[in-house]
Amino acid sequence: MNRKPRTWQWDDVRFFLAVVHAGSLSGAARALERRLGVTLLNRTPDGFATTSAGEAILRQCTAMENAALDLERIAAGHDSLVTGSVRVTTTEALGYQLLGPAIVALRQAHPNLRVDLSVGVRSLDIARRDADLAIRFARPANSDLLCRKLGEVGFTLYASPRYLEKSGIPTRGRGLAGYDLITFTGAPAATSPFFMGEPLEGARMVVRCDNPLIQLKVAADHAGIAELACFLGDASPNLVRVWPKEPPIRRAAWLIVHQDMRRSARIRAVSAAIGDEFRRQRHTLEKGSRRLASSL
């Protein structure tokens, strides 16, 4: 006997979207199918695929989700109280050097404000409110996002003295063939040119890791050459600059927020604290903290 489908709720839409995005089927998704009286997903060797009915419903569900996210952003963007939480995403290195001190200063001025910090190279989606603020070296092209240049961060090549004594110092402009390199799993476009623009043909990629703190540790343990932010590499007593007289390359750091959130009091407070801390550390962030002289 056929049962009359029950009225579905917004939570049902969220469950369905989660299944589609993740490619896995949950009890919640099966409950949604029973509620609607129609099959939305088919099992395949690679997971789950939407049926034609599922595709039609998915388009409406996505529109509903986007509308709900728009409402959330608009409401949050008109919040006049410096309370609650702000989700910030940035890299591990900037989180350590920049966000830590900024959060301390922020807490002193606004004790009822909490910062939820997410670090890594993966870009979280600000439009979907995965994060409220982002500090990145890549400037996004999305017209709904407001980007403010915080300043520039200097990068150069580092290795341990033991490694350079064993392998020799590469000649600037002649490439890194024959040297051991420590790098990202995929060179981010924002860091181009990578390894200060040196040709990498013939170089050995011995470690790929997206965490610059681990890259630093591996380089300090004599495994090879890493390109690091100067404020990070200079702080390690076990690393030296490969070309100490060469000026660092500089990359712009951007503070990114959705335009709907720009008037939120708590967003503005966190943005101001980050900007103040960047200005306070401008020299270290741009040039590092070590004098430009060889320590070999």
C-alpha positions in Angstrom: 0.0 0.0 0.0 1.4 3.4 -1.0 1.9 5.9 1.8 1.2 9.5 1.3 4.5 11.5 1.4 4.8 13.7 4.5 5.7 17.4 4.3 9.4 17.8 4.2 11.4 20.3 6.2 14.5 22.4 5.6 16.6 19.9 7.5 15.6 17.3 4.9 17.1 19.5 2.2 20.3 19.8 4.2 20.6 16.0 4.6 20.0 15.5 0.8 22.7 18.1 -0.1 25.1 16.6 2.3 24.7 13.2 0.7 25.2 14.6 -2.8 28.3 16.5 -1.8 29.9 13.7 0.2 28.8 10.9 -2.1 27.7 8.7 0.8 24.3 7.5 1.8 23.0 8.0 5.4 19.9 6.9 7.2 18.8 10.6 6.9 18.9 10.4 3.1 16.9 7.2 3.1 14.3 8.8 5.4 14.1 11.7 2.9 13.4 9.3 0.1 10.6 7.6 2.0 9.2 11.0 2.9 9.0 12.2 -0.7 8.0 8.8 -2.1 10.7 9.0 -4.9 14.2 7.6 -5.4 16.8 10.4 -5.3 20.0 8.4 -5.4 21.3 5.3 -7.0 24.3 3.3 -5.8 27.2 3.0 -8.2 30.7 1.4 -7.9 32.1 4.9 -7.1 29.5 5.8 -4.5 26.1 7.4 -5.2 24.7 9.3 -8.2 21.5 11.4 -8.3 18.6 10.1 -10.3 16.7 12.4 -12.8 14.2 13.2 -10.0 17.2 13.8 -7.7 18.7 16.2 -10.2 15.5 18.2 -10.4 15.2 18.4 -6.7 18.9 19.2 -6.2 18.6 22.4 -8.3 15.8 23.6 -6.0 17.6 22.5 -2.9 20.7 24.3 -3.9 18.7 27.5 -4.5 17.1 27.1 -1.1 20.5 26.6 0.5 22.0 29.6 -1.2 19.0 31.7 -0.1 19.4 30.5 3.5 23.1 31.4 3.4 22.3 34.8 2.0 19.9 35.4 4.9 22.4 34.3 7.5 25.1 36.6 6.0 22.8 39.6 5.8 21.6 39.2 9.4 25.1 38.7 10.7 26.4 41.6 8.6 24.1 44.0 10.5 25.1 42.7 13.9 26.1 45.7 16.1 27.5 43.8 19.0 31.1 42.8 19.4 30.2 39.4 20.8 30.0 35.8 19.7 32.5 34.1 17.4 34.3 34.9 14.2 35.8 32.2 12.0 39.2 33.0 10.5 41.2 30.9 8.1 44.8 31.4 7.1 48.1 29.5 6.7 49.9 27.8 9.6 52.8 30.3 9.4 50.6 33.4 9.4 48.3 31.9 12.1 51.4 31.4 14.3 53.1 34.8 13.6 50.2 37.1 13.0 46.9 35.7 14.3 48.2 34.6 17.7 49.2 38.1 18.9 46.2 39.7 17.2 43.8 37.4 19.1 45.5 38.3 22.4 45.1 42.0 21.8 41.5 41.4 20.6 40.6 39.5 23.8 41.8 42.4 25.9 39.6 44.9 24.1 36.6 42.5 23.6 36.4 39.8 26.2 33.1 38.5 24.9 34.4 37.8 21.4 35.8 34.4 20.3 38.0 33.6 17.3 37.7 30.2 15.8 40.9 29.8 13.8 41.3 27.3 11.0 44.8 26.9 9.5 46.0 25.3 6.3 46.4 25.9 2.6 42.9 24.7 1.7 40.7 27.7 0.9 37.5 27.7 2.9 34.4 29.0 1.1 33.5 32.4 2.6 30.3 32.6 0.5 29.1 29.4 2.2 30.2 30.8 5.6 32.8 28.1 6.1 34.8 31.1 7.3 34.0 34.8 8.0 37.5 36.1 7.3 40.4 34.8 5.4 44.1 35.8 5.1 45.5 34.5 1.9 48.3 35.1 -0.6 45.9 34.5 -3.5 43.4 37.3 -4.3 40.0 35.6 -5.2 38.2 36.7 -8.3 34.7 36.4 -6.7 33.0 39.9 -7.0 31.0 39.2 -3.8 34.3 39.1 -1.8 36.0 42.3 -0.5 39.8 42.1 -0.5 42.1 44.5 1.4 45.8 44.3 1.1 47.4 43.9 4.5 50.9 44.2 3.2 53.7 42.0 1.9 55.5 38.9 3.2 59.1 38.1 2.3 60.2 34.6 1.2 63.6 33.1 0.5 65.4 29.8 0.4 66.7 28.1 3.6 68.8 25.0 4.4 70.9 23.8 7.2 74.7 24.7 7.3 75.5 21.0 7.2 73.4 20.4 4.0 75.1 23.4 2.2 78.5 22.3 3.3 77.8 18.8 1.9 76.0 19.9 -1.3 77.5 23.3 -1.9 75.7 26.6 -2.4 73.7 26.8 -5.6 74.6 29.6 -8.0 71.8 32.2 -8.3 70.2 32.1 -11.7 71.6 28.7 -12.7 68.8 26.5 -11.3 68.6 23.9 -8.6 69.5 20.8 -10.5 71.1 18.1 -8.3 69.7 19.7 -5.0 67.2 18.2 -2.7 64.0 20.3 -2.4 61.3 20.4 0.3 58.0 21.8 -1.2 54.2 21.7 -1.2 52.2 18.9 -2.6 51.3 21.3 -5.4 52.9 24.7 -5.7 50.1 27.2 -5.0 49.5 29.7 -7.8 49.9 32.6 -5.3 53.5 31.5 -4.5 54.6 31.7 -8.2 57.4 32.0 -9.1 58.3 29.2 -6.7 61.8 28.7 -5.3 62.6 32.3 -6.2 62.1 31.6 -9.9 65.0 29.2 -10.2 64.6 26.4 -12.8 63.9 23.1 -11.1 64.8 20.7 -13.9 67.1 18.0 -12.4 66.2 18.8 -8.8 65.1 16.1 -6.4 61.7 16.6 -4.7 62.5 14.7 -1.5 59.5 15.9 0.6 56.1 17.3 -0.3 54.1 18.7 2.6 51.5 21.5 2.8 52.6 22.5 6.4 55.4 25.1 6.4 56.3 24.3 10.0 57.0 20.7 9.0 58.9 21.9 5.9 61.1 24.0 8.3 61.7 21.0 10.6 62.7 18.7 7.7 65.1 21.4 6.3 66.6 21.9 9.8 67.3 18.2 9.9 69.5 18.5 6.8 67.2 17.0 4.2 67.4 19.8 1.7 66.3 23.3 0.6 62.9 24.8 1.5 61.4 28.1 0.5 60.0 29.7 3.6 58.6 33.0 4.8 61.5 34.9 6.2 59.9 35.5 9.6 59.7 31.7 9.9 63.1 30.7 8.5 65.0 33.4 10.3 63.5 32.3 13.6 65.2 28.8 13.3 68.7 28.6 14.8 69.3 25.5 12.6 68.7 27.2 9.3 70.5 29.8 7.2 69.5 31.7 4.1 70.9 30.0 1.0 71.6 33.4 -0.6 71.9 35.7 2.4 72.7 38.8 0.3 69.8 38.3 -2.0 66.6 40.3 -1.2 63.6 38.2 -0.4 60.8 37.9 -2.9 57.6 39.5 -1.6 54.0 38.2 -1.9 50.9 40.3 -1.1 48.8 39.1 1.9 45.0 39.8 1.5 42.3 40.1 4.1 39.1 38.7 2.6 35.5 39.1 3.7 32.1 38.7 2.1 30.6 42.1 1.2 27.4 41.2 3.2 29.5 40.9 6.4 31.5 44.1 6.1 29.3 46.1 8.5 29.3 43.4 11.2 30.8 44.9 14.4 32.6 41.7 15.3 34.0 41.3 11.8 35.2 44.8 11.8 36.8 44.4 15.2 38.7 41.3 14.2 39.7 42.9 10.9 41.1 45.9 12.7 43.1 43.8 15.1 44.6 41.8 12.2 45.5 45.0 10.4 47.0 46.6 13.5 49.2 43.5 14.1 50.3 43.3 10.5 51.4 47.0 10.7 53.2 46.4 14.0 55.2 43.5 12.5 55.6 45.0 9.0 59.4 45.0 9.0 59.6 41.4 10.2 57.0 40.1 7.8 58.6 41.8 4.8 62.3 41.2 5.6 62.6 38.7 8.4 64.7 39.2 11.5 68.2 38.1 10.4 70.9 40.4 9.1 71.8 39.7 5.5 75.2 38.1 6.2 76.3 34.5 5.7 76.4 32.4 8.9 78.3 29.6 7.3 
